[in-house]
């Protein structure tokens, strides 16, 4: 039994995972706890998943297969979260994965169903990632919206390395603590192959379009129980073009499902090839999915534009024919003489108002002999 209490007390200590600084927790689930981390040598961000192995049989199986999963680090696909490293700390196995952001399809679906455009755009990318796994004879066995990571319009499937590790005990973990609405019925019988992933993809596509899973648990248990003739309802606002592909993907009998993910996508009018254009509207142009790097650069540019200082407004030019004057206090332009001259003008005006017309004749000759100070071009002229 792992000492998780001690683990949580120490995981923030420097170099707890050699070469990485753990920043904060991203989430957790049946198979482990995920933390955001930074590689200290290059400053790049990763996600580290610490595996929960409370049963001794699970632990022995993982220890036996941990070295066999190293070939997963060689998988490079735009719709898969990369596996970068693995190891053990405090007897807890961990996987270092590429950081795919903190938004998932599950989080986005909490806001409601997606438009046909967004549902197809994200689903096709996720299915392409699963197809790449199957081409390498790997089965995910735990596909669900929370394992589809989103960064803008880029979708990537994660946790496939962990699913491979848990392959022998997936039924115990998935039924007891997972999300059985996405499980293929044959998993309950203890025998399943890559077509179990096709069933899960069908559930994900249906939920993306409708906003809920096609089959809910009806009894006291969490597992949806279906008869061979049990179908699903498709709302009127969902195109009927989705019905046939969904019906085949969600067949109880795996022999009646699509043989490959590529076949599933082909029935939807899509290609399984990474980077190929995605048709989201029969009458409109196809969409070329962005790479994760392109999406990251675009979001970075938008962030920089949003934080840029607001430019100062340009002053309007002076009207034609008008002479531009800029009033400046005498003390700042014209020196001491300008200041004294302005004071004399004010004193004379006060004196005139007090004495009145009686003394006005005495100043008449003086006023004609000298002009009053004028403010012109920012300075006082005496």
C-alpha positions as CSV (number, residue, x, y, z in Angstrom):
1,X,0.0,0.0,0.0
2,X,1.4,3.3,-1.0
3,X,1.9,6.1,1.5
4,X,0.1,8.8,-0.3
5,X,0.0,11.1,2.7
6,X,3.8,11.3,2.7
7,X,3.8,11.7,-1.0
8,X,1.6,14.8,-0.9
9,X,3.8,16.3,1.9
10,X,6.9,16.0,-0.3
11,X,6.0,16.3,-3.9
12,X,6.7,20.1,-4.0
13,X,10.2,19.7,-2.7
14,X,12.9,20.7,-5.2
15,X,13.9,17.9,-7.6
16,X,11.3,15.5,-6.2
17,X,11.1,14.2,-9.8
18,X,14.7,14.6,-11.0
19,X,15.0,17.5,-13.4
20,X,11.5,18.8,-13.0
21,X,9.8,21.5,-10.8
22,X,6.2,20.6,-9.9
23,X,4.0,23.7,-10.2
24,X,0.4,22.7,-9.3
25,X,-2.2,20.0,-9.6
26,X,-4.1,19.7,-12.9
27,X,-6.5,17.0,-11.9
28,X,-6.9,13.3,-11.0
29,X,-9.0,10.3,-11.5
30,X,-9.1,6.5,-11.2
31,X,-5.6,5.9,-12.5
32,X,-3.6,8.7,-10.9
33,X,-2.9,12.3,-10.1
34,X,-1.7,14.8,-12.8
35,X,0.5,17.8,-12.1
36,X,1.8,20.6,-14.2
37,X,5.6,20.7,-14.1
38,X,8.5,22.6,-15.6
39,X,11.7,21.0,-16.8
40,X,14.4,23.1,-15.1
41,X,17.1,22.7,-17.7
42,X,15.0,24.2,-20.6
43,X,12.0,25.8,-18.9
44,X,9.5,23.8,-20.9
45,X,6.2,22.8,-19.4
46,X,5.1,19.2,-19.1
47,X,2.4,17.2,-17.3
48,X,3.4,14.4,-14.9
49,X,1.0,11.7,-14.0
50,X,1.6,9.7,-10.8
51,X,-0.1,6.3,-11.1
52,X,-2.4,5.1,-8.3
53,X,-1.6,1.4,-7.7
54,X,-3.3,0.4,-4.5
55,X,-3.5,-3.3,-5.3
56,X,-0.4,-5.4,-5.2
57,X,-1.3,-7.2,-8.4
58,X,-1.6,-3.9,-10.3
59,X,1.7,-2.8,-8.9
60,X,3.5,-5.9,-10.0
61,X,2.0,-5.7,-13.5
62,X,3.0,-2.1,-13.9
63,X,6.5,-2.7,-12.7
64,X,6.8,-5.5,-15.2
65,X,5.5,-3.5,-18.1
66,X,7.0,-0.1,-17.4
67,X,10.1,-0.7,-19.4
68,X,8.0,-2.1,-22.3
69,X,6.2,1.2,-22.7
70,X,9.3,3.1,-23.6
71,X,8.5,2.7,-27.3
72,X,5.5,5.0,-26.7
73,X,7.9,7.9,-26.5
74,X,8.6,7.5,-30.1
75,X,5.1,8.2,-31.2
76,X,4.9,11.6,-32.8
77,X,1.4,12.6,-33.9
78,X,-0.3,16.0,-33.9
79,X,-3.5,14.5,-32.2
80,X,-1.7,12.6,-29.5
81,X,-0.3,13.8,-26.2
82,X,3.4,12.8,-26.3
83,X,5.0,10.6,-23.7
84,X,8.4,12.0,-22.8
85,X,9.7,10.1,-19.9
86,X,8.8,7.7,-17.1
87,X,10.2,6.6,-13.8
88,X,9.5,5.8,-10.1
89,X,9.7,8.1,-7.1
90,X,8.8,7.0,-3.5
91,X,7.6,3.7,-5.1
92,X,5.1,5.6,-7.2
93,X,5.4,5.1,-11.0
94,X,5.0,8.2,-13.1
95,X,4.7,9.3,-16.7
96,X,6.0,12.6,-18.1
97,X,3.7,13.8,-20.9
98,X,3.7,16.7,-23.2
99,X,1.6,19.6,-21.7
100,X,-1.6,19.8,-23.7
101,X,-3.3,22.6,-21.8
102,X,-5.9,22.4,-19.1
103,X,-9.1,22.4,-21.2
104,X,-10.7,19.1,-22.1
105,X,-13.7,18.1,-24.3
106,X,-15.5,17.2,-21.0
107,X,-15.1,20.7,-19.7
108,X,-16.3,22.2,-23.0
109,X,-19.3,19.9,-23.1
110,X,-20.4,21.1,-19.7
111,X,-21.6,24.2,-21.6
112,X,-23.8,22.1,-23.8
113,X,-23.6,20.3,-27.1
114,X,-21.3,21.6,-29.8
115,X,-22.2,22.9,-33.2
116,X,-21.9,20.4,-36.1
117,X,-18.8,22.2,-37.2
118,X,-17.0,22.1,-33.8
119,X,-18.2,18.6,-33.1
120,X,-16.7,17.2,-36.4
121,X,-13.6,19.4,-36.2
122,X,-12.6,18.1,-32.7
123,X,-13.9,14.5,-33.1
124,X,-12.1,13.8,-36.4
125,X,-8.8,15.0,-34.8
126,X,-9.3,12.8,-31.7
127,X,-10.3,9.8,-33.9
128,X,-7.1,10.3,-36.0
129,X,-5.1,10.1,-32.8
130,X,-6.8,6.8,-31.8
131,X,-6.2,5.5,-35.4
132,X,-2.5,6.2,-35.0
133,X,-2.5,4.2,-31.8
134,X,-4.2,1.2,-33.5
135,X,-1.7,1.3,-36.3
136,X,1.0,0.6,-33.7
137,X,-1.1,-2.2,-32.2
138,X,-2.0,-0.1,-29.1
139,X,-5.5,0.0,-27.6
140,X,-6.6,2.9,-25.4
141,X,-9.4,1.2,-23.5
142,X,-10.3,4.4,-21.6
143,X,-11.5,6.9,-24.2
144,X,-13.7,9.6,-22.8
145,X,-14.1,13.4,-23.2
146,X,-11.8,14.1,-20.2
147,X,-9.0,12.3,-22.1
148,X,-9.4,14.6,-25.1
149,X,-7.3,17.7,-24.5
150,X,-8.1,20.9,-26.3
151,X,-6.0,23.9,-27.2
152,X,-8.2,26.2,-29.3
153,X,-9.3,24.1,-32.2
154,X,-6.5,21.5,-31.8
155,X,-7.6,18.2,-30.1
156,X,-5.3,15.6,-28.8
157,X,-5.9,12.3,-27.1
158,X,-4.1,11.6,-23.8
159,X,-3.6,8.9,-21.2
160,X,-3.0,6.2,-23.9
161,X,0.3,5.1,-22.2
162,X,-1.5,4.6,-19.0
163,X,-4.3,2.7,-20.7
164,X,-1.6,0.4,-22.1
165,X,-0.2,-0.1,-18.7
166,X,-3.6,-0.9,-17.2
167,X,-4.6,-3.2,-20.0
168,X,-4.8,-6.4,-18.0
169,X,-6.8,-4.8,-15.1
170,X,-8.9,-2.3,-17.0
171,X,-12.2,-3.9,-16.1
172,X,-11.6,-3.8,-12.4
173,X,-10.5,-0.2,-12.4
174,X,-13.0,1.1,-15.0
175,X,-16.0,-0.6,-13.5
176,X,-15.2,0.4,-9.9
177,X,-13.9,3.9,-10.3
178,X,-14.1,4.9,-14.0
179,X,-16.8,6.2,-16.3
180,X,-18.6,3.1,-17.6
181,X,-20.9,5.1,-19.9
182,X,-18.0,5.0,-22.5
183,X,-17.1,1.4,-22.1
184,X,-17.8,-1.2,-24.8
185,X,-20.2,-3.9,-23.5
186,X,-17.6,-6.7,-24.2
187,X,-15.2,-5.2,-21.6
188,X,-17.6,-6.5,-18.9
189,X,-16.9,-10.0,-20.3
190,X,-13.2,-9.6,-19.9
191,X,-12.4,-9.8,-23.6
192,X,-12.0,-6.8,-25.9
193,X,-9.8,-5.5,-28.7
194,X,-9.3,-2.3,-30.7
195,X,-13.1,-2.2,-31.6
196,X,-13.8,-1.3,-27.9
197,X,-12.2,2.1,-28.8
198,X,-14.5,2.5,-31.8
199,X,-17.5,2.0,-29.5
200,X,-16.1,4.7,-27.1
201,X,-15.5,7.1,-30.0
202,X,-19.2,6.6,-31.0
203,X,-20.3,7.6,-27.5
204,X,-18.0,10.7,-27.6
205,X,-19.4,11.8,-31.0
206,X,-23.0,11.4,-29.9
207,X,-22.4,13.4,-26.7
208,X,-20.6,16.1,-28.6
209,X,-23.6,16.5,-30.9
210,X,-26.5,15.9,-28.4
211,X,-25.0,17.0,-25.1
212,X,-25.5,13.7,-23.3
213,X,-24.4,10.1,-23.6
214,X,-26.6,7.8,-25.7
215,X,-27.2,5.2,-23.0
216,X,-27.6,5.8,-19.3
217,X,-27.6,3.3,-16.4
218,X,-31.1,2.1,-15.6
219,X,-30.5,-0.1,-12.6
220,X,-28.8,0.4,-9.3
221,X,-25.3,0.0,-10.9
222,X,-23.4,2.6,-12.9
223,X,-23.2,0.5,-16.1
224,X,-25.7,1.0,-18.9
225,X,-27.3,-2.4,-19.6
226,X,-28.5,-2.8,-23.2
227,X,-30.3,-5.4,-25.2
228,X,-29.4,-6.2,-28.8
229,X,-32.3,-4.1,-30.1
230,X,-31.7,-1.1,-27.9
231,X,-31.2,2.0,-30.0
232,X,-30.7,5.7,-29.3
233,X,-32.6,8.9,-30.0
234,X,-31.2,11.5,-32.3
235,X,-32.7,15.0,-31.9
236,X,-34.2,16.7,-34.9
237,X,-31.6,19.4,-35.0
238,X,-28.8,16.8,-35.5
239,X,-28.2,15.9,-39.1
240,X,-29.4,12.4,-40.1
241,X,-26.1,11.9,-41.8
242,X,-24.7,11.0,-38.4
243,X,-27.2,8.2,-37.7
244,X,-25.8,5.4,-39.7
245,X,-22.2,5.9,-38.6
246,X,-23.3,6.2,-35.0
247,X,-25.5,3.1,-35.2
248,X,-22.6,1.0,-36.5
249,X,-20.1,2.3,-34.0
250,X,-22.4,1.7,-31.1
251,X,-23.3,-1.9,-32.0
252,X,-23.3,-4.3,-29.0
253,X,-21.6,-7.0,-31.1
254,X,-18.1,-5.8,-31.9
255,X,-18.2,-7.9,-35.1
256,X,-20.8,-5.6,-36.5
257,X,-18.9,-2.4,-35.8
258,X,-16.5,-0.7,-38.1
259,X,-13.4,-2.8,-38.5
260,X,-11.1,0.3,-38.2
261,X,-11.3,3.9,-37.1
262,X,-10.5,4.8,-40.7
263,X,-13.7,3.0,-41.7
264,X,-15.7,5.0,-39.2
265,X,-14.2,8.3,-40.4
266,X,-14.8,7.3,-44.0
267,X,-18.5,6.8,-43.4
268,X,-18.5,10.3,-42.0
269,X,-16.8,11.6,-45.2
270,X,-13.5,12.2,-43.4
271,X,-9.9,11.0,-43.8
272,X,-7.9,9.3,-41.0
273,X,-4.7,10.9,-42.3
274,X,-3.2,13.5,-40.0
275,X,-3.3,17.0,-41.2
276,X,-5.9,16.3,-44.0
277,X,-8.7,18.8,-44.5
278,X,-11.8,18.2,-42.5
279,X,-15.2,18.7,-44.1
280,X,-17.6,20.3,-41.6
281,X,-20.1,21.6,-44.2
282,X,-21.1,19.9,-47.4
283,X,-21.5,23.2,-49.1
284,X,-18.5,25.0,-47.7
285,X,-14.8,24.7,-48.0
286,X,-12.9,22.1,-45.9
287,X,-11.0,23.2,-42.8
288,X,-7.3,22.4,-42.5
289,X,-6.6,21.7,-38.9
290,X,-3.9,23.8,-37.2
291,X,-0.9,22.2,-35.7
292,X,-0.5,22.6,-32.0
293,X,2.4,24.9,-32.6
294,X,0.3,27.1,-34.9
295,X,-2.5,27.3,-32.4
296,X,0.0,28.1,-29.6
297,X,1.6,30.9,-31.7
298,X,-1.9,32.3,-32.5
299,X,-3.0,32.4,-28.9
300,X,0.3,34.0,-27.9
301,X,-0.2,36.7,-30.6
302,X,-3.8,37.4,-29.4
303,X,-2.6,37.6,-25.8
304,X,0.1,40.1,-26.8
305,X,-2.4,42.2,-28.7
306,X,-4.8,42.2,-25.8
307,X,-2.2,43.4,-23.4
308,X,-0.7,46.1,-25.7
309,X,-0.9,49.6,-24.3
310,X,-3.6,51.8,-25.8
311,X,-2.0,54.3,-28.2
312,X,-2.4,58.0,-27.3
313,X,-4.9,59.8,-29.5
314,X,-3.3,62.0,-32.2
315,X,-4.2,65.7,-31.7
316,X,-6.2,67.3,-34.5
317,X,-4.2,69.7,-36.7
318,X,-5.0,73.5,-36.4
319,X,-7.6,74.9,-38.7
320,X,-6.3,76.5,-41.8
321,X,-5.7,80.2,-41.5
322,X,-5.5,80.1,-37.7
323,X,-2.2,80.8,-36.0
324,X,-1.3,78.1,-33.4
325,X,-0.6,79.6,-30.0
326,X,0.4,77.6,-26.9
327,X,-0.2,79.5,-23.7
328,X,2.7,79.1,-21.3
329,X,2.9,80.4,-17.8
330,X,5.3,83.4,-17.6
331,X,7.4,81.7,-15.1
332,X,8.2,78.9,-17.5
333,X,8.8,81.0,-20.6
334,X,10.2,84.5,-20.8
335,X,12.2,84.4,-17.5
336,X,12.0,87.1,-14.8
337,X,11.3,90.0,-17.2
338,X,8.2,88.3,-18.6
339,X,6.9,87.6,-15.1
340,X,7.4,91.2,-14.0
341,X,5.7,92.6,-17.1
342,X,2.7,90.4,-16.7
343,X,2.4,91.6,-13.0
344,X,2.5,95.3,-14.1
345,X,-0.4,94.8,-16.5
346,X,-2.5,93.3,-13.7
347,X,-1.6,96.1,-11.3
348,X,-2.5,98.8,-13.8
349,X,-5.9,97.2,-14.4
350,X,-6.7,97.1,-10.7
351,X,-5.6,100.7,-10.3
352,X,-7.8,101.8,-13.1
353,X,-10.8,100.1,-11.6
354,X,-10.2,101.8,-8.2
355,X,-9.4,105.4,-9.3
356,X,-11.8,105.5,-12.2
357,X,-11.9,108.1,-14.9
358,X,-10.3,110.8,-12.7
359,X,-6.8,109.5,-13.3
360,X,-7.5,107.9,-16.7
361,X,-6.2,111.1,-18.6
362,X,-2.9,110.9,-16.7
363,X,-2.1,107.5,-18.2
364,X,-3.5,108.3,-21.7
365,X,-0.1,109.5,-23.1
366,X,1.7,106.6,-21.4
367,X,-0.6,104.0,-22.8
368,X,-0.2,105.4,-26.3
369,X,3.6,105.4,-25.9
370,X,3.8,101.8,-24.9
371,X,1.9,98.7,-25.8
372,X,0.5,96.2,-23.3
373,X,2.2,92.8,-23.0
374,X,1.0,90.2,-25.5
375,X,1.2,86.4,-25.2
376,X,2.4,85.2,-28.6
377,X,3.9,81.8,-29.6
378,X,4.2,80.7,-26.0
379,X,6.1,83.8,-24.6
380,X,5.2,87.2,-23.2
381,X,6.3,90.2,-25.3
382,X,6.6,93.5,-23.5
